[in-house]
Amino acid sequence: MVTIQKIPNRVLEIFTSSKAAIKQNSSSFYFAFSKLDKDQAYSIFVIYDYLRQIDDAADTHDRITFNKLIFWWETACNTNNIVINKTSNIADKVAYIFNHFSIDPKLMTDMIQGQLHDLNNIEINTLSELENYCYQVAGTVGCMIFCILSTELNEDNREAVVNVGIALQLTNILRDVHEDAIADRYFIPNQLMLRYGIEKTTFLEEQCNLKTQALLKYLANLALSKYSETDYITENISDKKSKMALKLSIIVYKQILKKIMKKGFYDLSERIYVTRQEKLLLLLKTFFTN
């Protein structure tokens, strides 16, 4: 087993701002990973903070901010022995973490391609294109996090991590399909809509017809099948605390999907989320099944 040195406390102190940002903007993500050792938790928060900033810039078509964030990353990647101090930008911190945990920079390259898709509002035509997009914006993140929690990422479990990442993003798409349509963002493949005989404008309506319900149920079942690889992933993590954190982060999202499915895709305007009490119950369930 490879032993990774601890990140110096002075560096972790500089990472603290990302912890606060994630606690405020993503309660489920913070809930799952906040109990990890600081090295892992703060590193995950920094990466998530950076990716969230890119995602926000892409969603709002803020090209100036988007290009600045990417430029910072590309500059940091070409810098040897990055020194983190109070003047370091967010991409410098991410590059430091990638180097510390030996994370493949190609994961960030793939992630950026997915964000460019959103920035340029590119249509998704096929299910294959949708799954590739989900890999780019979520599967890559799963691989980054796995590298922080374990040194055992290989070709076998990488595929499983990617599949669960796709499931997470499909859950996001299903949860936000109405909200995204209002913002002129569509992620349901054109060919799939054609197969089910519906138009994009259908998702602007709060109540679904039977055809739309059938389409969304199909995607939900696809996501559910990919969540089935969760146990295989967590079995490849030896540290119990890391295993629990990753499993909890996944089952919270899986619970969102289950709640969406239970509602039957009838009212798309209803925001589905997992309450804090439900999260605590999931935490207890995760603890006693490991």
Solvent accessible surface area in square Angstrom, and as a share of the most:
residue,aa,sasa,rsa
1,M,187,0.83
2,V,102,0.59
3,T,125,0.72
4,I,57,0.29
5,Q,153,0.68
6,K,140,0.59
7,I,3,0.02
8,P,60,0.38
9,N,116,0.60
10,R,138,0.50
11,V,0,0.00
12,L,9,0.04
13,E,115,0.51
14,I,32,0.16
15,F,0,0.00
16,T,55,0.32
17,S,72,0.46
18,S,0,0.00
19,K,61,0.26
20,A,63,0.49
21,A,28,0.22
22,I,0,0.00
23,K,122,0.52
24,Q,154,0.68
25,N,71,0.36
26,S,19,0.12
27,S,69,0.45
28,S,24,0.15
29,F,29,0.12
30,Y,37,0.14
31,F,27,0.11
32,A,4,0.03
33,F,2,0.01
34,S,30,0.19
35,K,160,0.68
36,L,12,0.06
37,D,65,0.34
38,K,109,0.46
39,D,15,0.08
40,Q,29,0.13
41,A,2,0.02
42,Y,20,0.08
43,S,0,0.00
44,I,1,0.01
45,F,1,0.01
46,V,0,0.00
47,I,2,0.01
48,Y,48,0.18
49,D,17,0.09
50,Y,0,0.00
51,L,11,0.05
52,R,78,0.29
53,Q,68,0.30
54,I,0,0.00
55,D,47,0.24
56,D,72,0.37
57,A,5,0.04
58,A,0,0.00
59,D,36,0.19
60,T,98,0.57
61,H,88,0.39
62,D,56,0.29
63,R,120,0.44
64,I,150,0.76
65,T,44,0.26
66,F,3,0.01
67,N,89,0.46
68,K,91,0.39
69,L,2,0.01
70,I,19,0.10
71,F,131,0.55
72,W,71,0.25
73,W,11,0.04
74,E,94,0.42
75,T,67,0.39
76,A,3,0.02
77,C,59,0.36
78,N,130,0.67
79,T,67,0.39
80,N,133,0.68
81,N,140,0.72
82,I,33,0.17
83,V,104,0.59
84,I,2,0.01
85,N,68,0.35
86,K,187,0.79
87,T,126,0.73
88,S,18,0.11
89,N,38,0.20
90,I,18,0.09
91,A,0,0.00
92,D,32,0.17
93,K,19,0.08
94,V,0,0.00
95,A,10,0.07
96,Y,38,0.14
97,I,0,0.00
98,F,8,0.03
99,N,121,0.62
100,H,40,0.18
101,F,15,0.06
102,S,99,0.64
103,I,6,0.03
104,D,77,0.40
105,P,71,0.45
106,K,122,0.52
107,L,7,0.03
108,M,0,0.00
109,T,70,0.41
110,D,20,0.11
111,M,3,0.01
112,I,17,0.09
113,Q,92,0.41
114,G,0,0.00
115,Q,6,0.03
116,L,54,0.27
117,H,24,0.11
118,D,13,0.06
119,L,3,0.02
120,N,68,0.35
121,N,75,0.38
122,I,92,0.47
123,E,97,0.44
124,I,7,0.03
125,N,63,0.32
126,T,35,0.20
127,L,46,0.23
128,S,85,0.55
129,E,75,0.34
130,L,0,0.00
131,E,44,0.20
132,N,80,0.41
133,Y,9,0.03
134,C,0,0.00
135,Y,32,0.12
136,Q,32,0.14
137,V,17,0.10
138,A,13,0.10
139,G,0,0.00
140,T,0,0.00
141,V,22,0.13
142,G,16,0.16
143,C,0,0.00
144,M,0,0.00
145,I,11,0.06
146,F,1,0.00
147,C,16,0.09
148,I,5,0.02
149,L,10,0.05
150,S,12,0.07
151,T,58,0.33
152,E,83,0.37
153,L,50,0.25
154,N,76,0.39
155,E,140,0.63
156,D,103,0.53
157,N,1,0.00
158,R,76,0.28
159,E,115,0.51
160,A,2,0.01
161,V,7,0.04
162,V,18,0.10
163,N,26,0.13
164,V,4,0.02
165,G,2,0.02
166,I,9,0.05
167,A,0,0.00
168,L,40,0.20
169,Q,26,0.11
170,L,0,0.00
171,T,0,0.00
172,N,34,0.18
173,I,5,0.02
174,L,6,0.03
175,R,46,0.17
176,D,22,0.12
177,V,11,0.06
178,H,16,0.07
179,E,93,0.42
180,D,14,0.07
181,A,3,0.02
182,I,114,0.58
183,A,50,0.39
184,D,86,0.44
185,R,52,0.19
186,Y,44,0.17
187,F,21,0.09
188,I,5,0.03
189,P,0,0.00
190,N,42,0.22
191,Q,104,0.46
192,L,3,0.02
193,M,10,0.04
194,L,148,0.73
195,R,158,0.58
196,Y,51,0.19
197,G,47,0.45
198,I,15,0.07
199,E,127,0.57
200,K,58,0.25
201,T,86,0.50
202,T,14,0.08
203,F,1,0.01
204,L,79,0.39
205,E,96,0.43
206,E,87,0.39
207,Q,82,0.36
208,C,10,0.06
209,N,74,0.38
210,L,148,0.74
211,K,114,0.48
212,T,0,0.00
213,Q,35,0.15
214,A,45,0.35
215,L,0,0.00
216,L,0,0.00
217,K,115,0.49
218,Y,75,0.29
219,L,0,0.00
220,A,0,0.00
221,N,67,0.34
222,L,36,0.18
223,A,0,0.00
224,L,58,0.29
225,S,64,0.42
226,K,29,0.12
227,Y,2,0.01
228,S,84,0.54
229,E,51,0.23
230,T,12,0.07
231,D,73,0.38
232,Y,97,0.37
233,I,3,0.01
234,T,5,0.03
235,E,125,0.56
236,N,42,0.22
237,I,1,0.01
238,S,89,0.57
239,D,71,0.37
240,K,102,0.43
241,K,96,0.41
242,S,0,0.00
243,K,47,0.20
244,M,27,0.12
245,A,8,0.06
246,L,15,0.07
247,K,34,0.14
248,L,4,0.02
249,S,17,0.11
250,I,5,0.02
251,I,30,0.15
252,V,1,0.00
253,Y,49,0.19
254,K,53,0.22
255,Q,51,0.23
256,I,6,0.03
257,L,0,0.00
258,K,99,0.42
259,K,47,0.20
260,I,10,0.05
261,M,47,0.21
262,K,183,0.78
263,K,109,0.46
264,G,33,0.31
265,F,13,0.05
266,Y,122,0.47
267,D,53,0.27
268,L,17,0.09
269,S,51,0.33
270,E,73,0.33
271,R,121,0.44
272,I,16,0.08
273,Y,132,0.50
274,V,8,0.04
275,T,54,0.31
276,R,160,0.58
277,Q,130,0.58
278,E,49,0.22
279,K,14,0.06
280,L,74,0.37
281,L,108,0.54
282,L,22,0.11
283,L,59,0.29
284,L,97,0.48
285,K,131,0.56
286,T,2,0.01
287,F,95,0.40
288,F,153,0.64
289,T,87,0.50
290,N,66,0.34
